[in-house]
Amino acid sequence: MPELPEVQTIVNDLQKITSDTITGFWTDFPKAIKSENIGSKITNQKIKSVMRNGKNIIIEIANEKFIVIHLKMTGKLILTKLQPAAYKLEAVPKHLHHIFYLKKNGALEFHDIRKFATIEIISKTKLLEITAKKGVDPFSTEFTIEKFTELIERKKHKSIKSILMDQTVISGIGNIYASEIPFDSKINPHRKISSLSPAELKLLQKSILKILKKAIELRGTSFSDYRDGNDKKGGFQNFLKVYGKAGKKCVKCDTIIEKGTVEQRSTFHCPACQK
């Protein structure tokens, strides 16, 4: 599933459609659409902004509505130069299920292999309600060491890995980065929050920002399905230190990387480097 760096990369790629106009919409899988009459609600609407909200992509349109796109496991948003007349809708690619036609920039294609991704049209009030339920965004001004400490100390009984993936605490981090961040801070992801010293909390907060920024610079992590807005792979998979490395030597000390489970999710760490 695309996490914060992947979603932010796509959002960055889609900035070029700001001020463009949606001229039409096509779908062959209406089950993914959580709002009625989507075509009439978005057609001839100017795009005011494209932004990220946690792991969601938000497209703001001129009628004070917001298109919320959740890529889930295998969703891909790809900007193409194709004009509406170029599409043979009876013979589109197998996993292309939705198309947003644009006045200036061709089309925004929404591909999804497993068909878990969703599209919804919501009001600003609803968007604010959704945002209020999410945890702090790591790239917001709110993400200070004081705020970070306050949030995680409410759940002292939980493990570090669990807290990093808790979207009500920190918004946007998933399984990949929840393994890489503790490695960077040299902390065992299975440790309880209550066991961390103030110095370790600072290290963890700094590692969250460091790893997420680096992943965005490298345009995300591609294992199989993720592609950026230009249908290209990311590069952070080439710099992973522990995620998916069980049984291999640690890049720092040659100790074998171990694989465990936290809340039914695979968790990777070096038992020598991470204490």
Backbone as numpy.savetxt, mean C-alpha at the origin, in Angstrom:
# Nx Ny Nz CAx CAy CAz Cx Cy Cz
0.08 -8.36 -1.28 -0.76 -7.16 -1.28 0.12 -5.91 -1.28
-0.15 -4.96 -2.17 0.62 -3.71 -2.16 0.52 -3.02 -0.80
1.67 -2.59 -0.28 1.72 -1.89 0.99 1.98 -0.41 0.73
2.24 0.34 1.78 2.40 1.79 1.64 3.36 2.18 0.52
4.58 1.63 0.44 5.50 2.06 -0.63 4.98 1.79 -2.04
4.32 0.67 -2.23 3.80 0.35 -3.56 2.65 1.29 -3.93
1.75 1.51 -2.98 0.61 2.39 -3.24 1.09 3.83 -3.47
2.07 4.28 -2.67 2.60 5.63 -2.85 3.28 5.78 -4.21
3.97 4.75 -4.64 4.61 4.77 -5.96 3.58 4.94 -7.07
2.50 4.19 -6.99 1.43 4.30 -7.99 0.81 5.69 -7.94
0.55 6.19 -6.75 -0.02 7.53 -6.60 0.91 8.58 -7.22
2.20 8.44 -6.98 3.16 9.37 -7.58 3.10 9.31 -9.11
2.98 8.11 -9.65 2.90 7.94 -11.11 1.63 8.56 -11.69
0.57 8.58 -10.89 -0.72 9.05 -11.38 -0.94 10.56 -11.20
0.07 11.25 -10.71 -0.08 12.70 -10.55 -0.33 13.39 -11.88
0.14 12.77 -12.96 -0.03 13.39 -14.28 -1.50 13.45 -14.73
-2.39 12.67 -14.08 -3.79 12.73 -14.49 -4.58 13.79 -13.72
-3.93 14.45 -12.76 -4.58 15.56 -12.06 -4.93 16.64 -13.08
-6.12 17.15 -13.00 -6.69 18.15 -13.93 -7.21 17.54 -15.22
-7.01 16.24 -15.41 -7.62 15.56 -16.55 -9.11 15.33 -16.24
-9.85 14.87 -17.23 -11.27 14.62 -17.06 -11.61 13.17 -17.40
-12.41 12.54 -16.56 -12.87 11.18 -16.83 -14.01 11.27 -17.86
-13.82 10.68 -19.02 -14.84 10.79 -20.08 -15.74 9.56 -20.16
-15.39 8.51 -19.44 -16.22 7.31 -19.46 -15.64 6.22 -18.59
-16.43 5.18 -18.38 -16.00 4.07 -17.53 -16.56 2.77 -18.07
-15.73 1.73 -18.08 -16.16 0.40 -18.52 -15.76 -0.63 -17.47
-16.61 -1.65 -17.29 -16.27 -2.76 -16.39 -16.90 -4.04 -16.92
-16.23 -5.16 -16.66 -16.85 -6.46 -16.94 -16.99 -7.25 -15.64
-16.73 -6.56 -14.51 -16.83 -7.23 -13.21 -17.46 -6.26 -12.19
-18.74 -5.98 -12.32 -19.41 -5.01 -11.44 -19.44 -5.41 -9.97
-19.18 -6.68 -9.68 -19.16 -7.14 -8.30 -18.09 -6.41 -7.48
-17.04 -5.95 -8.14 -15.95 -5.27 -7.45 -16.31 -3.84 -7.07
-17.39 -3.33 -7.65 -17.78 -1.93 -7.45 -18.80 -1.84 -6.33
-18.45 -1.12 -5.30 -19.28 -1.05 -4.10 -20.27 0.11 -4.10
-20.39 0.79 -5.24 -21.32 1.91 -5.36 -22.17 1.74 -6.61
-23.41 2.21 -6.54 -24.31 2.11 -7.69 -24.07 3.24 -8.70
-24.36 2.94 -9.95 -24.31 3.96 -11.02 -22.98 4.70 -11.06
-21.89 3.96 -10.95 -20.58 4.60 -10.90 -20.29 5.40 -12.17
-20.71 4.88 -13.32 -20.43 5.56 -14.58 -20.99 6.97 -14.61
-22.25 7.11 -14.22 -22.89 8.43 -14.25 -22.30 9.37 -13.20
-21.77 8.82 -12.12 -21.22 9.65 -11.04 -19.84 10.21 -11.37
-19.09 9.51 -12.24 -17.72 9.96 -12.50 -17.50 10.49 -13.91
-18.39 10.19 -14.84 -18.21 10.65 -16.22 -18.33 12.17 -16.31
-17.40 12.76 -17.08 -17.31 14.22 -17.27 -16.91 14.96 -16.00
-16.32 14.22 -15.07 -15.82 14.85 -13.85 -14.31 15.08 -13.94
-13.88 16.26 -13.57 -12.47 16.61 -13.56 -11.79 16.01 -12.34
-10.58 15.52 -12.54 -9.81 14.95 -11.43 -9.08 16.08 -10.70
-9.37 16.24 -9.43 -8.77 17.32 -8.65 -7.45 16.90 -7.99
-7.38 15.63 -7.57 -6.14 15.16 -6.93 -6.12 13.64 -6.90
-4.92 13.10 -6.75 -4.72 11.66 -6.53 -3.85 11.53 -5.30
-4.31 10.79 -4.31 -3.57 10.69 -3.06 -3.67 9.30 -2.47
-2.90 9.07 -1.44 -2.90 7.79 -0.74 -3.53 7.96 0.63
-4.29 6.96 1.05 -4.87 6.91 2.38 -4.61 5.51 2.90
-3.56 5.34 3.71 -3.15 4.00 4.13 -2.69 3.19 2.93
-3.40 2.10 2.65 -3.10 1.27 1.48 -4.08 1.54 0.33
-4.92 2.56 0.49 -5.91 2.89 -0.53 -5.45 4.02 -1.43
-5.89 3.98 -2.68 -5.66 5.07 -3.62 -6.96 5.88 -3.69
-6.84 7.18 -3.52 -8.00 8.06 -3.51 -7.90 9.03 -4.70
-8.92 9.02 -5.56 -8.99 9.97 -6.67 -10.13 10.94 -6.37
-9.77 12.19 -6.12 -10.78 13.21 -5.83 -11.29 13.80 -7.14
-12.60 13.86 -7.28 -13.19 14.43 -8.49 -14.01 15.68 -8.16
-14.36 16.43 -9.20 -14.89 17.78 -9.03 -16.25 17.88 -8.35
-17.02 16.81 -8.34 -18.36 16.88 -7.73 -18.32 16.58 -6.22
-17.13 16.79 -5.65 -16.92 16.59 -4.21 -17.09 15.13 -3.79
-16.82 14.24 -4.74 -16.81 12.81 -4.45 -15.38 12.28 -4.56
-15.19 11.09 -4.00 -13.87 10.48 -3.99 -13.97 9.04 -4.46
-13.13 8.67 -5.43 -13.05 7.29 -5.89 -12.02 6.59 -5.03
-12.46 5.60 -4.28 -11.56 4.85 -3.39 -11.23 3.51 -4.03
-9.96 3.27 -4.26 -9.52 2.03 -4.89 -8.63 1.26 -3.93
-9.03 0.03 -3.64 -8.22 -0.86 -2.81 -7.73 -2.00 -3.70
-6.42 -2.08 -3.89 -5.84 -3.06 -4.81 -5.87 -4.48 -4.27
-6.04 -4.63 -2.96 -6.07 -5.95 -2.32 -4.84 -6.79 -2.71
-5.03 -8.05 -3.13 -3.90 -8.94 -3.37 -3.19 -8.70 -4.71
-3.97 -8.56 -5.77 -3.35 -8.57 -7.11 -3.80 -7.43 -8.02
-4.42 -6.39 -7.45 -4.87 -5.28 -8.28 -3.71 -4.47 -8.84
-3.88 -3.97 -10.07 -2.88 -3.12 -10.72 -3.58 -1.96 -11.43
-3.10 -0.76 -11.21 -3.58 0.42 -11.94 -2.50 0.83 -12.92
-2.83 0.80 -14.21 -1.83 1.08 -15.24 -2.33 2.18 -16.16
-1.53 3.23 -16.29 -1.88 4.33 -17.17 -1.37 4.04 -18.57
-2.28 4.07 -19.54 -1.90 3.79 -20.93 -2.26 4.98 -21.82
-1.71 4.99 -23.03 -2.00 6.06 -23.99 -3.15 5.70 -24.93
-3.74 4.54 -24.72 -4.81 4.08 -25.60 -6.05 4.96 -25.48
-6.65 5.28 -26.60 -7.91 6.02 -26.63 -9.07 5.02 -26.63
-10.27 5.45 -26.23 -11.41 4.53 -26.16 -11.63 3.71 -27.42
-11.46 4.33 -28.58 -11.70 3.62 -29.83 -10.73 2.47 -30.07
-9.59 2.50 -29.34 -8.58 1.46 -29.54 -8.92 0.17 -28.82
-9.87 0.22 -27.90 -10.21 -0.96 -27.13 -11.26 -1.82 -27.85
-10.95 -3.08 -27.99 -11.93 -4.05 -28.48 -12.46 -4.77 -27.25
-13.56 -4.29 -26.72 -14.03 -4.73 -25.42 -14.44 -6.19 -25.38
-14.69 -6.76 -26.53 -15.01 -8.19 -26.56 -13.75 -9.05 -26.47
-12.58 -8.39 -26.52 -11.33 -9.15 -26.51 -10.24 -8.44 -25.70
-10.61 -7.89 -24.55 -9.61 -7.24 -23.70 -8.78 -8.31 -23.00
-7.59 -7.94 -22.48 -6.78 -8.90 -21.73 -7.60 -9.55 -20.61
-7.30 -10.80 -20.33 -8.08 -11.61 -19.40 -8.31 -10.95 -18.04
-7.29 -10.28 -17.52 -7.39 -9.75 -16.16 -7.67 -8.25 -16.11
-7.99 -7.66 -17.25 -8.40 -6.26 -17.28 -9.91 -6.19 -17.04
-10.31 -5.60 -15.92 -11.72 -5.63 -15.54 -12.40 -4.25 -15.48
-11.61 -3.19 -15.42 -12.20 -1.85 -15.36 -11.32 -0.88 -16.15
-11.95 0.09 -16.81 -11.21 1.11 -17.54 -11.81 2.48 -17.25
-10.97 3.42 -16.81 -11.37 4.82 -16.69 -10.83 5.54 -17.93
-11.71 6.00 -18.80 -11.27 6.72 -20.00 -10.99 8.17 -19.63
-9.89 8.71 -20.15 -9.46 10.06 -19.81 -9.39 10.95 -21.05
-9.64 12.23 -20.86 -9.68 13.17 -21.97 -8.30 13.42 -22.57
-7.27 13.53 -21.71 -5.93 13.90 -22.18 -4.91 12.76 -22.12
-5.07 11.88 -21.16 -4.03 10.88 -20.88 -4.40 9.45 -21.23
-5.22 9.26 -22.23 -5.55 7.91 -22.65 -6.54 7.22 -21.75
-6.06 6.26 -20.95 -6.95 5.50 -20.08 -6.20 4.97 -18.87
-6.93 4.80 -17.79 -6.39 4.18 -16.58 -7.01 2.80 -16.48
-6.18 1.77 -16.67 -6.65 0.39 -16.65 -6.51 -0.21 -15.26
-7.52 -0.98 -14.87 -7.52 -1.64 -13.57 -7.55 -3.14 -13.82
-6.38 -3.78 -13.62 -6.24 -5.22 -13.79 -6.30 -5.90 -12.42
-6.84 -7.11 -12.38 -6.89 -7.84 -11.11 -7.04 -9.33 -11.38
-6.01 -10.10 -11.07 -6.02 -11.53 -11.33 -7.02 -12.27 -10.45
-6.98 -11.97 -9.14 -7.81 -12.73 -8.20 -9.18 -12.09 -7.93
-9.40 -10.92 -8.48 -10.70 -10.23 -8.38 -11.12 -9.92 -6.94
-10.15 -9.55 -6.11 -10.47 -9.12 -4.75 -10.51 -7.60 -4.62
-9.89 -6.89 -5.57 -9.80 -5.43 -5.50 -11.18 -4.79 -5.59
-11.29 -3.58 -5.04 -12.60 -2.91 -5.01 -12.51 -1.45 -5.43
-13.66 -0.93 -5.89 -13.82 0.49 -6.23 -15.07 0.99 -5.53
-14.97 2.17 -4.96 -16.13 2.75 -4.27 -16.14 4.26 -4.45
-17.31 4.86 -4.56 -17.46 6.30 -4.61 -18.01 6.77 -3.27
-17.30 7.69 -2.62 -17.74 8.14 -1.30 -17.71 9.66 -1.19
-18.36 10.18 -0.17 -18.38 11.62 0.10 -17.16 12.01 0.94
-16.93 13.29 1.08 -15.84 13.77 1.92 -16.07 13.38 3.37
-17.31 13.43 3.80 -17.64 13.04 5.18 -17.27 11.59 5.44
-17.61 10.72 4.48 -17.28 9.31 4.62 -15.77 9.09 4.61
-15.06 9.84 3.77 -13.60 9.71 3.72 -12.99 10.10 5.06
-13.49 11.15 5.65 -12.99 11.59 6.96 -13.27 10.54 8.03
-14.42 9.88 7.94 -14.76 8.82 8.89 -13.80 7.64 8.75
-13.50 7.27 7.51 -12.57 6.16 7.25 -11.19 6.49 7.78
-10.75 7.72 7.49 -9.43 8.16 7.92 -9.30 8.17 9.44
-10.37 8.57 10.10 -10.36 8.66 11.57 -10.17 7.29 12.22
-10.57 6.24 11.53 -10.44 4.88 12.07 -9.06 4.28 11.84
-8.29 4.92 10.97 -6.95 4.42 10.66 -5.94 4.95 11.66
-4.83 4.27 11.75 -3.74 4.73 12.60 -3.01 5.90 11.96
-1.96 6.35 12.62 -1.18 7.48 12.12 -0.43 7.07 10.84
-0.37 7.99 9.90 0.40 7.73 8.68 1.86 8.04 8.97
2.78 7.13 8.62 4.20 7.34 8.92 4.79 8.61 8.32
4.19 9.11 7.23 4.73 10.31 6.60 3.96 11.58 6.95
3.09 11.48 7.93 2.39 12.68 8.39 3.23 13.37 9.47
2.92 14.64 9.70 3.63 15.39 10.74 3.30 14.87 12.13
2.25 14.09 12.22 1.85 13.51 13.52 2.78 12.39 13.97
3.52 11.81 13.04 4.31 10.63 13.38 5.62 11.02 14.09
5.47 11.56 15.27 6.61 11.91 16.11 6.92 10.74 17.05
8.06 10.78 17.69 8.39 9.71 18.63 7.41 9.72 19.80
6.93 10.91 20.17 5.97 11.01 21.26 4.64 10.35 20.89
4.16 10.63 19.67 2.91 10.03 19.21 3.06 8.53 19.02
4.17 8.11 18.46 4.44 6.69 18.25 4.43 5.95 19.58
5.12 6.49 20.56 5.18 5.86 21.88 3.79 5.78 22.51
3.04 6.86 22.39 1.69 6.89 22.96 0.79 5.82 22.34
0.87 5.67 21.02 0.00 4.72 20.33 0.33 3.27 20.68
1.60 2.92 20.64 1.94 1.51 20.84 1.88 1.10 22.30
2.03 2.04 23.22 1.95 1.68 24.63 0.53 1.34 25.06
-0.44 1.67 24.20 -1.83 1.26 24.49 -2.01 -0.24 24.30
-1.05 -0.85 23.60 -1.15 -2.28 23.31 0.15 -2.97 23.69
0.56 -2.75 24.92 1.85 -3.25 25.40 1.98 -4.76 25.34
0.85 -5.45 25.39 0.88 -6.91 25.43 1.15 -7.52 24.06
1.07 -6.72 23.01 1.24 -7.24 21.66 2.71 -7.27 21.25
3.01 -8.09 20.24 4.38 -8.16 19.72 4.65 -6.99 18.80
5.92 -6.72 18.57 6.31 -5.64 17.67 5.75 -5.88 16.28
5.88 -7.09 15.79 5.39 -7.40 14.44 3.88 -7.14 14.36
3.16 -7.54 15.37 1.71 -7.36 15.37 1.34 -5.88 15.35
2.03 -5.08 16.13 1.75 -3.64 16.19 2.05 -2.97 14.86
3.14 -3.34 14.23 3.51 -2.73 12.95 2.46 -2.97 11.88
1.77 -4.11 11.98 0.76 -4.45 10.98 -0.65 -4.03 11.40
-0.79 -3.48 12.57 -2.10 -3.06 13.07 -2.46 -1.72 12.43
-3.42 -1.73 11.51 -3.77 -0.52 10.76 -4.46 0.54 11.60
-4.86 0.20 12.83 -5.43 1.20 13.72 -4.35 1.91 14.53
-3.12 1.42 14.43 -1.98 2.04 15.12 -1.13 2.84 14.12
-0.61 2.12 13.12 0.16 2.75 12.05 -0.47 2.31 10.73
-0.76 3.25 9.88 -1.48 2.96 8.65 -0.53 2.72 7.47
-0.67 1.55 6.83 0.04 1.31 5.59 1.08 0.21 5.56
1.54 -0.23 6.74 2.59 -1.25 6.79 1.97 -2.64 6.72
2.54 -3.50 5.88 2.09 -4.88 5.74 3.18 -5.85 6.10
3.03 -7.08 5.66 3.90 -8.17 6.12 5.36 -8.03 5.71
5.60 -7.54 4.51 6.99 -7.42 4.03 7.77 -6.45 4.92
7.25 -5.25 5.04 7.99 -4.21 5.77 7.95 -4.41 7.28
6.96 -5.16 7.76 6.90 -5.47 9.19 7.97 -6.49 9.59
8.62 -7.12 8.62 9.78 -7.97 8.89 11.08 -7.18 8.69
11.11 -6.33 7.67 12.32 -5.58 7.36 12.62 -4.48 8.37
11.59 -3.84 8.89 11.78 -2.75 9.85 12.44 -3.22 11.15
11.97 -4.30 11.79 12.66 -4.77 13.00 14.10 -5.19 12.74
14.38 -5.75 11.56 15.77 -6.11 11.26 16.64 -4.86 11.23
16.16 -3.81 10.60 16.93 -2.58 10.52 17.19 -1.98 11.89
16.24 -2.15 12.81 16.40 -1.60 14.15 17.06 -2.59 15.12
17.39 -3.78 14.61 18.07 -4.82 15.40 17.23 -5.31 16.58
15.92 -5.37 16.36 14.99 -5.79 17.42 14.23 -7.04 16.96
14.10 -8.01 17.83 13.37 -9.23 17.51 11.88 -8.90 17.36
11.27 -9.23 16.22 9.86 -8.87 15.99 8.88 -9.59 16.91
9.33 -10.66 17.58 8.44 -11.41 18.48 8.36 -10.80 19.88
9.24 -9.83 20.16 9.24 -9.21 21.49 7.95 -8.43 21.74
7.56 -8.36 22.99 6.39 -7.57 23.37 6.76 -6.09 23.42
5.80 -5.25 23.14 6.01 -3.81 23.20 6.49 -3.39 24.59
5.95 -4.03 25.60 6.30 -3.68 26.98 7.78 -3.90 27.30
8.47 -4.69 26.49 9.89 -4.97 26.76 10.83 -3.95 26.15
10.32 -3.03 25.35 11.18 -2.08 24.65 11.59 -0.91 25.54
12.85 -0.55 25.46 13.34 0.63 26.17 13.04 1.88 25.35
13.11 3.07 25.94 12.91 4.31 25.16 13.86 4.41 23.97
15.09 3.96 24.15 16.07 4.01 23.06 15.66 3.08 21.92
15.13 1.91 22.27 14.69 0.97 21.24 13.46 1.49 20.50
12.58 2.18 21.21 11.41 2.78 20.56 11.84 3.80 19.52
12.86 4.60 19.85 13.37 5.59 18.90 13.97 4.91 17.68
14.71 3.83 17.92 15.30 3.09 16.81 14.22 2.53 15.88
13.17 1.99 16.48 12.08 1.40 15.71 11.37 2.46 14.87
11.10 3.60 15.47 10.43 4.68 14.73 11.29 5.17 13.57
12.58 5.31 13.80 13.49 5.75 12.73 13.56 4.72 11.61
13.54 3.44 11.99 13.61 2.37 10.98 12.34 2.32 10.14
11.20 2.63 10.74 9.95 2.67 9.97 10.09 3.66 8.83
10.54 4.86 9.15 10.69 5.90 8.13 11.79 5.56 7.13
12.90 5.05 7.62 14.04 4.72 6.75 13.68 3.66 5.72
13.07 2.56 6.17 12.74 1.45 5.27 11.64 1.84 4.29
10.61 2.52 4.76 9.53 2.91 3.86 10.02 3.91 2.81
10.86 4.86 3.21 11.40 5.83 2.25 12.27 5.14 1.20
13.11 4.20 1.67 13.97 3.48 0.74 13.15 2.66 -0.25
12.09 2.03 0.23 11.23 1.23 -0.65 10.53 2.10 -1.69
10.13 3.30 -1.30 9.49 4.21 -2.26 10.52 4.65 -3.30
11.73 4.95 -2.86 12.80 5.35 -3.79 13.04 4.27 -4.84
12.92 3.01 -4.41 13.14 1.87 -5.31 11.85 1.40 -5.98
10.79 2.17 -5.79 9.51 1.97 -6.47 8.80 0.67 -6.07
8.96 0.32 -4.78 8.21 -0.81 -4.24 8.89 -2.15 -4.38
8.17 -3.17 -3.90 8.67 -4.55 -3.90 7.82 -5.40 -4.83
8.45 -6.00 -5.83 7.73 -6.88 -6.78 8.20 -8.30 -6.63
7.28 -9.19 -6.23 7.56 -10.62 -6.23 6.89 -11.28 -7.43
5.60 -11.02 -7.58 4.88 -11.63 -8.70 3.93 -10.64 -9.37
2.99 -10.07 -8.62 1.91 -9.30 -9.23 2.12 -7.79 -9.25
2.76 -7.23 -8.24 2.83 -5.77 -8.16 3.56 -5.15 -9.34
2.93 -4.11 -9.90 3.55 -3.27 -10.92 3.19 -1.82 -10.60
4.06 -0.89 -11.00 3.77 0.52 -10.75 2.77 1.04 -11.78
2.53 2.34 -11.80 1.54 2.91 -12.69 1.93 2.86 -14.16
3.19 2.50 -14.42 3.67 2.35 -15.79 3.85 0.89 -16.18
3.29 -0.01 -15.36 3.36 -1.46 -15.59 4.79 -1.99 -15.49
5.59 -1.40 -14.61 6.96 -1.86 -14.40 7.14 -2.36 -12.98
8.08 -3.28 -12.80 8.37 -3.84 -11.48 9.09 -2.83 -10.60
8.91 -3.00 -9.28 9.69 -2.24 -8.33 11.06 -2.88 -8.16
11.89 -2.29 -7.27 13.25 -2.81 -7.11 13.65 -3.17 -5.70
12.75 -2.95 -4.70 13.16 -3.18 -3.32 13.33 -4.66 -3.00
12.74 -5.53 -3.81 12.91 -6.97 -3.57 14.38 -7.39 -3.65
15.19 -6.59 -4.33 16.61 -6.89 -4.46 17.41 -6.46 -3.24
16.75 -5.79 -2.29 17.43 -5.28 -1.11 16.82 -5.81 0.19
15.93 -6.78 0.09 15.34 -7.38 1.29 16.41 -8.11 2.08
16.39 -7.95 3.38 17.41 -8.57 4.25 16.91 -9.86 4.91
15.60 -9.90 5.27 15.10 -11.09 5.96 13.81 -11.64 5.36
12.95 -10.79 4.83 11.66 -11.28 4.34 11.86 -12.30 3.22
11.26 -13.48 3.42 11.38 -14.55 2.42 12.73 -15.22 2.38
13.58 -14.97 3.40 14.95 -15.47 3.39 15.17 -16.63 4.36
14.12 -17.26 4.84 14.26 -18.36 5.81 15.21 -19.44 5.28
16.14 -19.84 6.15 17.10 -20.88 5.76 18.34 -20.35 5.09
18.36 -19.06 4.79 19.54 -18.45 4.16 20.36 -17.70 5.20
21.60 -17.40 4.86 22.48 -16.71 5.80 22.14 -15.22 5.90
22.22 -14.71 7.11 22.03 -13.28 7.34 23.12 -12.51 6.61
22.75 -11.41 5.97 23.72 -10.63 5.20 24.74 -9.94 6.10
24.45 -9.84 7.39 25.37 -9.16 8.31 26.26 -10.10 9.11
25.71 -11.29 9.48 26.49 -12.14 10.40 26.56 -13.61 10.02
25.92 -13.98 8.91 25.93 -15.36 8.41 25.08 -16.34 9.23
24.40 -15.85 10.27 23.47 -16.70 11.01 22.27 -17.01 10.11
21.72 -18.20 10.25 20.59 -18.60 9.41 19.32 -17.84 9.82
18.67 -17.26 8.82 17.42 -16.53 9.06 16.32 -17.52 9.45
15.55 -17.16 10.48 14.48 -18.02 10.97 13.12 -17.50 10.53
12.19 -18.43 10.37 10.81 -18.08 10.01 9.89 -18.50 11.13
9.05 -17.58 11.56 8.05 -17.88 12.58 6.69 -17.39 12.13
5.75 -17.33 13.06 4.40 -16.88 12.73 3.91 -15.91 13.79
3.36 -14.81 13.35 2.71 -13.85 14.24 1.32 -13.58 13.68
0.31 -13.93 14.45 -1.08 -13.77 14.03 -1.31 -14.36 12.63
-0.81 -15.56 12.45 -0.99 -16.34 11.22 -0.25 -15.76 10.01
0.67 -14.85 10.24 1.47 -14.30 9.15 2.92 -14.70 9.31
3.57 -15.05 8.22 4.97 -15.44 8.25 5.83 -14.27 8.71
6.78 -14.57 9.58 7.65 -13.54 10.15 9.10 -14.02 10.08
10.00 -13.15 9.64 11.38 -13.53 9.43 12.31 -12.65 10.26
13.34 -13.27 10.84 14.32 -12.47 11.59 15.62 -13.23 11.75
16.66 -12.48 12.08 17.97 -13.07 12.38 18.10 -13.19 13.89
18.23 -14.40 14.43 18.29 -14.56 15.89 19.55 -13.98 16.52
20.59 -13.73 15.72 21.82 -13.15 16.25 21.79 -11.62 16.23
21.35 -11.06 15.13 21.35 -9.59 14.98 20.19 -8.92 15.71
19.09 -9.63 15.84 17.88 -9.03 16.42 17.62 -9.58 17.81
17.75 -8.73 18.78 17.59 -9.15 20.18 16.31 -8.58 20.81
